[in-house]
Amino acid sequence: MNGNRYYGVRVEGAKYGVGFGSALAIAISYTKNHSILWAIIHGILGWLYVIYAALFG
């Protein structure tokens, strides 16, 4: 069915977005703080931390 394929594409896109957001958050956090613990915490927060870092530097 065409509807199932569309749903599958959306789910895969969402997984990619979450994974990319976490990786980006980890990279930004480690660059700023040089702390693996903070990088892990910010990786869990993902896109929330990326947006925070972009807004508040």
Secondary structure, DSSP 8 states (H G I E B T S, - for coil): -HHHHHHHHHHHHHHHHHHHHHHHHHHHHHHHH--HHHHHHHHHHTHHHHHHHHHH-
